[in-house]
Amino acid sequence: MRGWRLKCTQCGAEWILNVSFRLNEMGKIYHYCPKCRENSFHEVVDKV
Ligand SMILES: [Zn+2]
């Protein structure tokens, strides 16, 4: 396992966040989106 696939709820971009803790238990994640270039809410798509 490398991390989690996150989907930005603002622009729809999917990207990989390389952390090992259980993000899926947190619900929506407020994180920097590389495409929006600002912080936005993300959904956890799946484990990668
Ligand atoms: Zn975005």
mmCIF file of the protein (N, C-alpha, C, O) and its ligand, coordinates in Angstrom:
data_MODEL
# 
_entry.id   MODEL 
# 
loop_
_entity.id 
_entity.type 
_entity.pdbx_number_of_molecules 
1 polymer     1 
2 non-polymer 1 
# 
_entity_poly.entity_id                      1 
_entity_poly.type                           'polypeptide(L)' 
_entity_poly.nstd_linkage                   no 
_entity_poly.nstd_monomer                   no 
_entity_poly.pdbx_seq_one_letter_code       MRGWRLKCTQCGAEWILNVSFRLNEMGKIYHYCPKCRENSFHEVVDKV 
_entity_poly.pdbx_seq_one_letter_code_can   MRGWRLKCTQCGAEWILNVSFRLNEMGKIYHYCPKCRENSFHEVVDKV 
_entity_poly.pdbx_strand_id                 A 
# 
loop_
_entity_poly_seq.entity_id 
_entity_poly_seq.num 
_entity_poly_seq.mon_id 
_entity_poly_seq.hetero 
1 1  MET n 
1 2  ARG n 
1 3  GLY n 
1 4  TRP n 
1 5  ARG n 
1 6  LEU n 
1 7  LYS n 
1 8  CYS n 
1 9  THR n 
1 10 GLN n 
1 11 CYS n 
1 12 GLY n 
1 13 ALA n 
1 14 GLU n 
1 15 TRP n 
1 16 ILE n 
1 17 LEU n 
1 18 ASN n 
1 19 VAL n 
1 20 SER n 
1 21 PHE n 
1 22 ARG n 
1 23 LEU n 
1 24 ASN n 
1 25 GLU n 
1 26 MET n 
1 27 GLY n 
1 28 LYS n 
1 29 ILE n 
1 30 TYR n 
1 31 HIS n 
1 32 TYR n 
1 33 CYS n 
1 34 PRO n 
1 35 LYS n 
1 36 CYS n 
1 37 ARG n 
1 38 GLU n 
1 39 ASN n 
1 40 SER n 
1 41 PHE n 
1 42 HIS n 
1 43 GLU n 
1 44 VAL n 
1 45 VAL n 
1 46 ASP n 
1 47 LYS n 
1 48 VAL n 
# 
loop_
_struct_asym.id 
_struct_asym.entity_id 
A 1 
B 2 
# 
loop_
_chem_comp.id 
_chem_comp.type 
_chem_comp.mon_nstd_flag 
ALA 'L-peptide linking' y 
ARG 'L-peptide linking' y 
ASN 'L-peptide linking' y 
ASP 'L-peptide linking' y 
CYS 'L-peptide linking' y 
GLN 'L-peptide linking' y 
GLU 'L-peptide linking' y 
GLY 'peptide linking'   y 
HIS 'L-peptide linking' y 
ILE 'L-peptide linking' y 
LEU 'L-peptide linking' y 
LYS 'L-peptide linking' y 
MET 'L-peptide linking' y 
PHE 'L-peptide linking' y 
PRO 'L-peptide linking' y 
SER 'L-peptide linking' y 
THR 'L-peptide linking' y 
TRP 'L-peptide linking' y 
TYR 'L-peptide linking' y 
VAL 'L-peptide linking' y 
ZN  non-polymer         . 
# 
_pdbx_entity_nonpoly.entity_id   2 
_pdbx_entity_nonpoly.name        ? 
_pdbx_entity_nonpoly.comp_id     ZN 
# 
_pdbx_nonpoly_scheme.asym_id         B 
_pdbx_nonpoly_scheme.entity_id       2 
_pdbx_nonpoly_scheme.mon_id          ZN 
_pdbx_nonpoly_scheme.ndb_seq_num     1 
_pdbx_nonpoly_scheme.pdb_seq_num     101 
_pdbx_nonpoly_scheme.auth_seq_num    101 
_pdbx_nonpoly_scheme.pdb_mon_id      ZN 
_pdbx_nonpoly_scheme.auth_mon_id     ZN 
_pdbx_nonpoly_scheme.pdb_strand_id   A 
_pdbx_nonpoly_scheme.pdb_ins_code    . 
# 
loop_
_atom_site.group_PDB 
_atom_site.id 
_atom_site.type_symbol 
_atom_site.label_atom_id 
_atom_site.label_alt_id 
_atom_site.label_comp_id 
_atom_site.label_asym_id 
_atom_site.label_entity_id 
_atom_site.label_seq_id 
_atom_site.pdbx_PDB_ins_code 
_atom_site.Cartn_x 
_atom_site.Cartn_y 
_atom_site.Cartn_z 
_atom_site.occupancy 
_atom_site.B_iso_or_equiv 
_atom_site.pdbx_formal_charge 
_atom_site.auth_seq_id 
_atom_site.auth_comp_id 
_atom_site.auth_asym_id 
_atom_site.auth_atom_id 
_atom_site.pdbx_PDB_model_num 
ATOM   1   N  N  . MET A 1 1  ? 0.830   -1.203 0.000   1.00 0.00 ? 1   MET A N  1 
ATOM   2   C  CA . MET A 1 1  ? 0.000   0.000  0.000   1.00 0.00 ? 1   MET A CA 1 
ATOM   3   C  C  . MET A 1 1  ? 0.865   1.253  0.000   1.00 0.00 ? 1   MET A C  1 
ATOM   4   O  O  . MET A 1 1  ? 1.760   1.407  0.831   1.00 0.00 ? 1   MET A O  1 
ATOM   5   N  N  . ARG A 1 2  ? 0.581   2.153  -0.952  1.00 0.00 ? 2   ARG A N  1 
ATOM   6   C  CA . ARG A 1 2  ? 1.360   3.383  -1.061  1.00 0.00 ? 2   ARG A CA 1 
ATOM   7   C  C  . ARG A 1 2  ? 0.645   4.570  -0.431  1.00 0.00 ? 2   ARG A C  1 
ATOM   8   O  O  . ARG A 1 2  ? 1.287   5.486  0.082   1.00 0.00 ? 2   ARG A O  1 
ATOM   9   N  N  . GLY A 1 3  ? -0.661  4.554  -0.468  1.00 0.00 ? 3   GLY A N  1 
ATOM   10  C  CA . GLY A 1 3  ? -1.388  5.705  0.047   1.00 0.00 ? 3   GLY A CA 1 
ATOM   11  C  C  . GLY A 1 3  ? -2.844  5.647  -0.358  1.00 0.00 ? 3   GLY A C  1 
ATOM   12  O  O  . GLY A 1 3  ? -3.431  4.571  -0.483  1.00 0.00 ? 3   GLY A O  1 
ATOM   13  N  N  . TRP A 1 4  ? -3.416  6.817  -0.562  1.00 0.00 ? 4   TRP A N  1 
ATOM   14  C  CA . TRP A 1 4  ? -4.840  6.920  -0.843  1.00 0.00 ? 4   TRP A CA 1 
ATOM   15  C  C  . TRP A 1 4  ? -5.074  7.779  -2.077  1.00 0.00 ? 4   TRP A C  1 
ATOM   16  O  O  . TRP A 1 4  ? -4.391  8.777  -2.306  1.00 0.00 ? 4   TRP A O  1 
ATOM   17  N  N  . ARG A 1 5  ? -6.068  7.357  -2.871  1.00 0.00 ? 5   ARG A N  1 
ATOM   18  C  CA . ARG A 1 5  ? -6.477  8.182  -3.991  1.00 0.00 ? 5   ARG A CA 1 
ATOM   19  C  C  . ARG A 1 5  ? -7.536  9.157  -3.489  1.00 0.00 ? 5   ARG A C  1 
ATOM   20  O  O  . ARG A 1 5  ? -8.590  8.750  -2.999  1.00 0.00 ? 5   ARG A O  1 
ATOM   21  N  N  . LEU A 1 6  ? -7.246  10.432 -3.616  1.00 0.00 ? 6   LEU A N  1 
ATOM   22  C  CA . LEU A 1 6  ? -8.182  11.464 -3.182  1.00 0.00 ? 6   LEU A CA 1 
ATOM   23  C  C  . LEU A 1 6  ? -8.797  12.146 -4.386  1.00 0.00 ? 6   LEU A C  1 
ATOM   24  O  O  . LEU A 1 6  ? -8.154  12.293 -5.426  1.00 0.00 ? 6   LEU A O  1 
ATOM   25  N  N  . LYS A 1 7  ? -10.038 12.560 -4.241  1.00 0.00 ? 7   LYS A N  1 
ATOM   26  C  CA . LYS A 1 7  ? -10.703 13.303 -5.300  1.00 0.00 ? 7   LYS A CA 1 
ATOM   27  C  C  . LYS A 1 7  ? -11.124 14.656 -4.756  1.00 0.00 ? 7   LYS A C  1 
ATOM   28  O  O  . LYS A 1 7  ? -11.822 14.751 -3.747  1.00 0.00 ? 7   LYS A O  1 
ATOM   29  N  N  . CYS A 1 8  ? -10.689 15.690 -5.441  1.00 0.00 ? 8   CYS A N  1 
ATOM   30  C  CA . CYS A 1 8  ? -11.027 17.047 -5.032  1.00 0.00 ? 8   CYS A CA 1 
ATOM   31  C  C  . CYS A 1 8  ? -12.497 17.315 -5.348  1.00 0.00 ? 8   CYS A C  1 
ATOM   32  O  O  . CYS A 1 8  ? -12.933 17.120 -6.483  1.00 0.00 ? 8   CYS A O  1 
ATOM   33  N  N  . THR A 1 9  ? -13.249 17.754 -4.366  1.00 0.00 ? 9   THR A N  1 
ATOM   34  C  CA . THR A 1 9  ? -14.682 18.000 -4.601  1.00 0.00 ? 9   THR A CA 1 
ATOM   35  C  C  . THR A 1 9  ? -14.890 19.326 -5.328  1.00 0.00 ? 9   THR A C  1 
ATOM   36  O  O  . THR A 1 9  ? -16.007 19.629 -5.745  1.00 0.00 ? 9   THR A O  1 
ATOM   37  N  N  . GLN A 1 10 ? -13.856 20.098 -5.480  1.00 0.00 ? 10  GLN A N  1 
ATOM   38  C  CA . GLN A 1 10 ? -13.977 21.394 -6.139  1.00 0.00 ? 10  GLN A CA 1 
ATOM   39  C  C  . GLN A 1 10 ? -13.725 21.291 -7.642  1.00 0.00 ? 10  GLN A C  1 
ATOM   40  O  O  . GLN A 1 10 ? -14.494 21.839 -8.433  1.00 0.00 ? 10  GLN A O  1 
ATOM   41  N  N  . CYS A 1 11 ? -12.640 20.582 -8.056  1.00 0.00 ? 11  CYS A N  1 
ATOM   42  C  CA . CYS A 1 11 ? -12.308 20.502 -9.478  1.00 0.00 ? 11  CYS A CA 1 
ATOM   43  C  C  . CYS A 1 11 ? -12.440 19.079 -10.024 1.00 0.00 ? 11  CYS A C  1 
ATOM   44  O  O  . CYS A 1 11 ? -12.409 18.895 -11.241 1.00 0.00 ? 11  CYS A O  1 
ATOM   45  N  N  . GLY A 1 12 ? -12.587 18.072 -9.165  1.00 0.00 ? 12  GLY A N  1 
ATOM   46  C  CA . GLY A 1 12 ? -12.763 16.696 -9.631  1.00 0.00 ? 12  GLY A CA 1 
ATOM   47  C  C  . GLY A 1 12 ? -11.469 15.953 -9.901  1.00 0.00 ? 12  GLY A C  1 
ATOM   48  O  O  . GLY A 1 12 ? -11.511 14.788 -10.295 1.00 0.00 ? 12  GLY A O  1 
ATOM   49  N  N  . ALA A 1 13 ? -10.322 16.586 -9.703  1.00 0.00 ? 13  ALA A N  1 
ATOM   50  C  CA . ALA A 1 13 ? -9.032  15.937 -9.951  1.00 0.00 ? 13  ALA A CA 1 
ATOM   51  C  C  . ALA A 1 13 ? -8.791  14.821 -8.933  1.00 0.00 ? 13  ALA A C  1 
ATOM   52  O  O  . ALA A 1 13 ? -9.125  14.954 -7.756  1.00 0.00 ? 13  ALA A O  1 
ATOM   53  N  N  . GLU A 1 14 ? -8.203  13.715 -9.412  1.00 0.00 ? 14  GLU A N  1 
ATOM   54  C  CA . GLU A 1 14 ? -7.809  12.627 -8.520  1.00 0.00 ? 14  GLU A CA 1 
ATOM   55  C  C  . GLU A 1 14 ? -6.300  12.582 -8.447  1.00 0.00 ? 14  GLU A C  1 
ATOM   56  O  O  . GLU A 1 14 ? -5.615  12.722 -9.461  1.00 0.00 ? 14  GLU A O  1 
ATOM   57  N  N  . TRP A 1 15 ? -5.786  12.386 -7.256  1.00 0.00 ? 15  TRP A N  1 
ATOM   58  C  CA . TRP A 1 15 ? -4.345  12.301 -7.079  1.00 0.00 ? 15  TRP A CA 1 
ATOM   59  C  C  . TRP A 1 15 ? -4.067  11.457 -5.852  1.00 0.00 ? 15  TRP A C  1 
ATOM   60  O  O  . TRP A 1 15 ? -4.970  11.172 -5.064  1.00 0.00 ? 15  TRP A O  1 
ATOM   61  N  N  . ILE A 1 16 ? -2.796  11.052 -5.689  1.00 0.00 ? 16  ILE A N  1 
ATOM   62  C  CA . ILE A 1 16 ? -2.415  10.114 -4.636  1.00 0.00 ? 16  ILE A CA 1 
ATOM   63  C  C  . ILE A 1 16 ? -1.764  10.849 -3.476  1.00 0.00 ? 16  ILE A C  1 
ATOM   64  O  O  . ILE A 1 16 ? -0.831  11.630 -3.660  1.00 0.00 ? 16  ILE A O  1 
ATOM   65  N  N  . LEU A 1 17 ? -2.268  10.588 -2.291  1.00 0.00 ? 17  LEU A N  1 
ATOM   66  C  CA . LEU A 1 17 ? -1.641  11.109 -1.077  1.00 0.00 ? 17  LEU A CA 1 
ATOM   67  C  C  . LEU A 1 17 ? -0.911  9.964  -0.391  1.00 0.00 ? 17  LEU A C  1 
ATOM   68  O  O  . LEU A 1 17 ? -1.524  8.971  0.004   1.00 0.00 ? 17  LEU A O  1 
ATOM   69  N  N  . ASN A 1 18 ? 0.407   10.110 -0.254  1.00 0.00 ? 18  ASN A N  1 
ATOM   70  C  CA . ASN A 1 18 ? 1.224   9.009  0.255   1.00 0.00 ? 18  ASN A CA 1 
ATOM   71  C  C  . ASN A 1 18 ? 1.328   9.036  1.776   1.00 0.00 ? 18  ASN A C  1 
ATOM   72  O  O  . ASN A 1 18 ? 2.351   9.430  2.336   1.00 0.00 ? 18  ASN A O  1 
ATOM   73  N  N  . VAL A 1 19 ? 0.276   8.619  2.419   1.00 0.00 ? 19  VAL A N  1 
ATOM   74  C  CA . VAL A 1 19 ? 0.300   8.463  3.871   1.00 0.00 ? 19  VAL A CA 1 
ATOM   75  C  C  . VAL A 1 19 ? -0.287  7.105  4.197   1.00 0.00 ? 19  VAL A C  1 
ATOM   76  O  O  . VAL A 1 19 ? -1.067  6.556  3.419   1.00 0.00 ? 19  VAL A O  1 
ATOM   77  N  N  . SER A 1 20 ? 0.089   6.561  5.350   1.00 0.00 ? 20  SER A N  1 
ATOM   78  C  CA . SER A 1 20 ? -0.344  5.210  5.678   1.00 0.00 ? 20  SER A CA 1 
ATOM   79  C  C  . SER A 1 20 ? -1.476  5.178  6.695   1.00 0.00 ? 20  SER A C  1 
ATOM   80  O  O  . SER A 1 20 ? -2.070  4.121  6.908   1.00 0.00 ? 20  SER A O  1 
ATOM   81  N  N  . PHE A 1 21 ? -1.791  6.300  7.327   1.00 0.00 ? 21  PHE A N  1 
ATOM   82  C  CA . PHE A 1 21 ? -2.847  6.233  8.333   1.00 0.00 ? 21  PHE A CA 1 
ATOM   83  C  C  . PHE A 1 21 ? -4.226  6.144  7.685   1.00 0.00 ? 21  PHE A C  1 
ATOM   84  O  O  . PHE A 1 21 ? -4.371  6.379  6.485   1.00 0.00 ? 21  PHE A O  1 
ATOM   85  N  N  . ARG A 1 22 ? -5.215  5.810  8.467   1.00 0.00 ? 22  ARG A N  1 
ATOM   86  C  CA . ARG A 1 22 ? -6.530  5.442  7.936   1.00 0.00 ? 22  ARG A CA 1 
ATOM   87  C  C  . ARG A 1 22 ? -7.374  6.662  7.600   1.00 0.00 ? 22  ARG A C  1 
ATOM   88  O  O  . ARG A 1 22 ? -8.257  7.063  8.358   1.00 0.00 ? 22  ARG A O  1 
ATOM   89  N  N  . LEU A 1 23 ? -7.081  7.233  6.457   1.00 0.00 ? 23  LEU A N  1 
ATOM   90  C  CA . LEU A 1 23 ? -7.806  8.421  6.010   1.00 0.00 ? 23  LEU A CA 1 
ATOM   91  C  C  . LEU A 1 23 ? -9.289  8.161  5.799   1.00 0.00 ? 23  LEU A C  1 
ATOM   92  O  O  . LEU A 1 23 ? -10.115 9.058  5.967   1.00 0.00 ? 23  LEU A O  1 
ATOM   93  N  N  . ASN A 1 24 ? -9.622  6.928  5.432   1.00 0.00 ? 24  ASN A N  1 
ATOM   94  C  CA . ASN A 1 24 ? -11.022 6.622  5.109   1.00 0.00 ? 24  ASN A CA 1 
ATOM   95  C  C  . ASN A 1 24 ? -11.932 6.726  6.326   1.00 0.00 ? 24  ASN A C  1 
ATOM   96  O  O  . ASN A 1 24 ? -13.154 6.784  6.188   1.00 0.00 ? 24  ASN A O  1 
ATOM   97  N  N  . GLU A 1 25 ? -11.340 6.750  7.518   1.00 0.00 ? 25  GLU A N  1 
ATOM   98  C  CA . GLU A 1 25 ? -12.153 6.880  8.726   1.00 0.00 ? 25  GLU A CA 1 
ATOM   99  C  C  . GLU A 1 25 ? -12.419 8.345  9.070   1.00 0.00 ? 25  GLU A C  1 
ATOM   100 O  O  . GLU A 1 25 ? -13.130 8.650  10.027  1.00 0.00 ? 25  GLU A O  1 
ATOM   101 N  N  . MET A 1 26 ? -11.839 9.244  8.280   1.00 0.00 ? 26  MET A N  1 
ATOM   102 C  CA . MET A 1 26 ? -11.956 10.667 8.587   1.00 0.00 ? 26  MET A CA 1 
ATOM   103 C  C  . MET A 1 26 ? -13.053 11.356 7.785   1.00 0.00 ? 26  MET A C  1 
ATOM   104 O  O  . MET A 1 26 ? -13.372 12.513 8.057   1.00 0.00 ? 26  MET A O  1 
ATOM   105 N  N  . GLY A 1 27 ? -13.638 10.672 6.802   1.00 0.00 ? 27  GLY A N  1 
ATOM   106 C  CA . GLY A 1 27 ? -14.627 11.309 5.949   1.00 0.00 ? 27  GLY A CA 1 
ATOM   107 C  C  . GLY A 1 27 ? -13.968 12.280 4.989   1.00 0.00 ? 27  GLY A C  1 
ATOM   108 O  O  . GLY A 1 27 ? -12.958 11.949 4.368   1.00 0.00 ? 27  GLY A O  1 
ATOM   109 N  N  . LYS A 1 28 ? -14.518 13.457 4.860   1.00 0.00 ? 28  LYS A N  1 
ATOM   110 C  CA . LYS A 1 28 ? -13.956 14.456 3.950   1.00 0.00 ? 28  LYS A CA 1 
ATOM   111 C  C  . LYS A 1 28 ? -12.669 15.039 4.536   1.00 0.00 ? 28  LYS A C  1 
ATOM   112 O  O  . LYS A 1 28 ? -12.558 15.300 5.734   1.00 0.00 ? 28  LYS A O  1 
ATOM   113 N  N  . ILE A 1 29 ? -11.701 15.232 3.633   1.00 0.00 ? 29  ILE A N  1 
ATOM   114 C  CA . ILE A 1 29 ? -10.382 15.693 4.065   1.00 0.00 ? 29  ILE A CA 1 
ATOM   115 C  C  . ILE A 1 29 ? -10.089 17.062 3.469   1.00 0.00 ? 29  ILE A C  1 
ATOM   116 O  O  . ILE A 1 29 ? -10.173 17.257 2.256   1.00 0.00 ? 29  ILE A O  1 
ATOM   117 N  N  . TYR A 1 30 ? -9.753  17.986 4.318   1.00 0.00 ? 30  TYR A N  1 
ATOM   118 C  CA . TYR A 1 30 ? -9.395  19.321 3.856   1.00 0.00 ? 30  TYR A CA 1 
ATOM   119 C  C  . TYR A 1 30 ? -7.903  19.345 3.606   1.00 0.00 ? 30  TYR A C  1 
ATOM   120 O  O  . TYR A 1 30 ? -7.114  19.240 4.545   1.00 0.00 ? 30  TYR A O  1 
ATOM   121 N  N  . HIS A 1 31 ? -7.503  19.483 2.344   1.00 0.00 ? 31  HIS A N  1 
ATOM   122 C  CA . HIS A 1 31 ? -6.097  19.338 1.976   1.00 0.00 ? 31  HIS A CA 1 
ATOM   123 C  C  . HIS A 1 31 ? -5.789  20.207 0.767   1.00 0.00 ? 31  HIS A C  1 
ATOM   124 O  O  . HIS A 1 31 ? -6.691  20.612 0.034   1.00 0.00 ? 31  HIS A O  1 
ATOM   125 N  N  . TYR A 1 32 ? -4.526  20.485 0.571   1.00 0.00 ? 32  TYR A N  1 
ATOM   126 C  CA . TYR A 1 32 ? -4.091  21.260 -0.590  1.00 0.00 ? 32  TYR A CA 1 
ATOM   127 C  C  . TYR A 1 32 ? -4.315  20.468 -1.877  1.00 0.00 ? 32  TYR A C  1 
ATOM   128 O  O  . TYR A 1 32 ? -3.883  19.320 -1.980  1.00 0.00 ? 32  TYR A O  1 
ATOM   129 N  N  . CYS A 1 33 ? -4.980  21.068 -2.846  1.00 0.00 ? 33  CYS A N  1 
ATOM   130 C  CA . CYS A 1 33 ? -5.180  20.422 -4.153  1.00 0.00 ? 33  CYS A CA 1 
ATOM   131 C  C  . CYS A 1 33 ? -4.172  20.999 -5.139  1.00 0.00 ? 33  CYS A C  1 
ATOM   132 O  O  . CYS A 1 33 ? -4.122  22.215 -5.327  1.00 0.00 ? 33  CYS A O  1 
ATOM   133 N  N  . PRO A 1 34 ? -3.351  20.128 -5.783  1.00 0.00 ? 34  PRO A N  1 
ATOM   134 C  CA . PRO A 1 34 ? -2.333  20.613 -6.716  1.00 0.00 ? 34  PRO A CA 1 
ATOM   135 C  C  . PRO A 1 34 ? -2.936  21.296 -7.938  1.00 0.00 ? 34  PRO A C  1 
ATOM   136 O  O  . PRO A 1 34 ? -2.293  22.145 -8.554  1.00 0.00 ? 34  PRO A O  1 
ATOM   137 N  N  . LYS A 1 35 ? -4.162  20.933 -8.292  1.00 0.00 ? 35  LYS A N  1 
ATOM   138 C  CA . LYS A 1 35 ? -4.780  21.522 -9.478  1.00 0.00 ? 35  LYS A CA 1 
ATOM   139 C  C  . LYS A 1 35 ? -5.446  22.871 -9.153  1.00 0.00 ? 35  LYS A C  1 
ATOM   140 O  O  . LYS A 1 35 ? -5.280  23.844 -9.889  1.00 0.00 ? 35  LYS A O  1 
ATOM   141 N  N  . CYS A 1 36 ? -6.193  22.916 -8.053  1.00 0.00 ? 36  CYS A N  1 
ATOM   142 C  CA . CYS A 1 36 ? -6.813  24.182 -7.627  1.00 0.00 ? 36  CYS A CA 1 
ATOM   143 C  C  . CYS A 1 36 ? -5.778  25.158 -7.088  1.00 0.00 ? 36  CYS A C  1 
ATOM   144 O  O  . CYS A 1 36 ? -5.997  26.369 -7.086  1.00 0.00 ? 36  CYS A O  1 
ATOM   145 N  N  . ARG A 1 37 ? -4.655  24.625 -6.634  1.00 0.00 ? 37  ARG A N  1 
ATOM   146 C  CA . ARG A 1 37 ? -3.605  25.415 -5.991  1.00 0.00 ? 37  ARG A CA 1 
ATOM   147 C  C  . ARG A 1 37 ? -4.122  26.139 -4.750  1.00 0.00 ? 37  ARG A C  1 
ATOM   148 O  O  . ARG A 1 37 ? -3.711  27.258 -4.445  1.00 0.00 ? 37  ARG A O  1 
ATOM   149 N  N  . GLU A 1 38 ? -5.016  25.484 -4.057  1.00 0.00 ? 38  GLU A N  1 
ATOM   150 C  CA . GLU A 1 38 ? -5.485  25.986 -2.764  1.00 0.00 ? 38  GLU A CA 1 
ATOM   151 C  C  . GLU A 1 38 ? -6.069  24.814 -1.989  1.00 0.00 ? 38  GLU A C  1 
ATOM   152 O  O  . GLU A 1 38 ? -6.240  23.723 -2.533  1.00 0.00 ? 38  GLU A O  1 
ATOM   153 N  N  . ASN A 1 39 ? -6.370  25.042 -0.728  1.00 0.00 ? 39  ASN A N  1 
ATOM   154 C  CA . ASN A 1 39 ? -6.961  23.986 0.073   1.00 0.00 ? 39  ASN A CA 1 
ATOM   155 C  C  . ASN A 1 39 ? -8.425  23.805 -0.293  1.00 0.00 ? 39  ASN A C  1 
ATOM   156 O  O  . ASN A 1 39 ? -9.161  24.773 -0.484  1.00 0.00 ? 39  ASN A O  1 
ATOM   157 N  N  . SER A 1 40 ? -8.834  22.524 -0.389  1.00 0.00 ? 40  SER A N  1 
ATOM   158 C  CA . SER A 1 40 ? -10.226 22.228 -0.693  1.00 0.00 ? 40  SER A CA 1 
ATOM   159 C  C  . SER A 1 40 ? -10.584 20.888 -0.057  1.00 0.00 ? 40  SER A C  1 
ATOM   160 O  O  . SER A 1 40 ? -9.711  20.153 0.405   1.00 0.00 ? 40  SER A O  1 
ATOM   161 N  N  . PHE A 1 41 ? -11.881 20.581 -0.039  1.00 0.00 ? 41  PHE A N  1 
ATOM   162 C  CA . PHE A 1 41 ? -12.298 19.297 0.514   1.00 0.00 ? 41  PHE A CA 1 
ATOM   163 C  C  . PHE A 1 41 ? -12.085 18.183 -0.502  1.00 0.00 ? 41  PHE A C  1 
ATOM   164 O  O  . PHE A 1 41 ? -12.295 18.365 -1.702  1.00 0.00 ? 41  PHE A O  1 
ATOM   165 N  N  . HIS A 1 42 ? -11.663 17.023 0.004   1.00 0.00 ? 42  HIS A N  1 
ATOM   166 C  CA . HIS A 1 42 ? -11.406 15.847 -0.830  1.00 0.00 ? 42  HIS A CA 1 
ATOM   167 C  C  . HIS A 1 42 ? -12.167 14.653 -0.280  1.00 0.00 ? 42  HIS A C  1 
ATOM   168 O  O  . HIS A 1 42 ? -12.347 14.502 0.928   1.00 0.00 ? 42  HIS A O  1 
ATOM   169 N  N  . GLU A 1 43 ? -12.615 13.794 -1.224  1.00 0.00 ? 43  GLU A N  1 
ATOM   170 C  CA . GLU A 1 43 ? -13.174 12.502 -0.844  1.00 0.00 ? 43  GLU A CA 1 
ATOM   171 C  C  . GLU A 1 43 ? -12.107 11.446 -1.018  1.00 0.00 ? 43  GLU A C  1 
ATOM   172 O  O  . GLU A 1 43 ? -11.279 11.537 -1.925  1.00 0.00 ? 43  GLU A O  1 
ATOM   173 N  N  . VAL A 1 44 ? -12.119 10.432 -0.145  1.00 0.00 ? 44  VAL A N  1 
ATOM   174 C  CA . VAL A 1 44 ? -11.220 9.288  -0.315  1.00 0.00 ? 44  VAL A CA 1 
ATOM   175 C  C  . VAL A 1 44 ? -11.869 8.343  -1.313  1.00 0.00 ? 44  VAL A C  1 
ATOM   176 O  O  . VAL A 1 44 ? -12.970 7.847  -1.076  1.00 0.00 ? 44  VAL A O  1 
ATOM   177 N  N  . VAL A 1 45 ? -11.187 8.092  -2.434  1.00 0.00 ? 45  VAL A N  1 
ATOM   178 C  CA . VAL A 1 45 ? -11.731 7.194  -3.457  1.00 0.00 ? 45  VAL A CA 1 
ATOM   179 C  C  . VAL A 1 45 ? -11.423 5.746  -3.100  1.00 0.00 ? 45  VAL A C  1 
ATOM   180 O  O  . VAL A 1 45 ? -12.330 4.931  -2.930  1.00 0.00 ? 45  VAL A O  1 
ATOM   181 N  N  . ASP A 1 46 ? -10.126 5.433  -2.987  1.00 0.00 ? 46  ASP A N  1 
ATOM   182 C  CA . ASP A 1 46 ? -9.738  4.085  -2.584  1.00 0.00 ? 46  ASP A CA 1 
ATOM   183 C  C  . ASP A 1 46 ? -8.280  4.057  -2.130  1.00 0.00 ? 46  ASP A C  1 
ATOM   184 O  O  . ASP A 1 46 ? -7.562  5.055  -2.190  1.00 0.00 ? 46  ASP A O  1 
ATOM   185 N  N  . LYS A 1 47 ? -7.880  2.879  -1.678  1.00 0.00 ? 47  LYS A N  1 
ATOM   186 C  CA . LYS A 1 47 ? -6.517  2.634  -1.251  1.00 0.00 ? 47  LYS A CA 1 
ATOM   187 C  C  . LYS A 1 47 ? -5.692  2.276  -2.475  1.00 0.00 ? 47  LYS A C  1 
ATOM   188 O  O  . LYS A 1 47 ? -6.181  1.556  -3.346  1.00 0.00 ? 47  LYS A O  1 
ATOM   189 N  N  . VAL A 1 48 ? -4.468  2.749  -2.569  1.00 0.00 ? 48  VAL A N  1 
ATOM   190 C  CA . VAL A 1 48 ? -3.620  2.380  -3.717  1.00 0.00 ? 48  VAL A CA 1 
ATOM   191 C  C  . VAL A 1 48 ? -2.274  1.859  -3.245  1.00 0.00 ? 48  VAL A C  1 
ATOM   192 O  O  . VAL A 1 48 ? -1.429  1.501  -4.066  1.00 0.00 ? 48  VAL A O  1 
HETATM 193 ZN ZN . ZN  B 2 .  ? -8.953  20.708 -6.902  1.00 0.00 2 101 ZN  A ZN 1 
# 
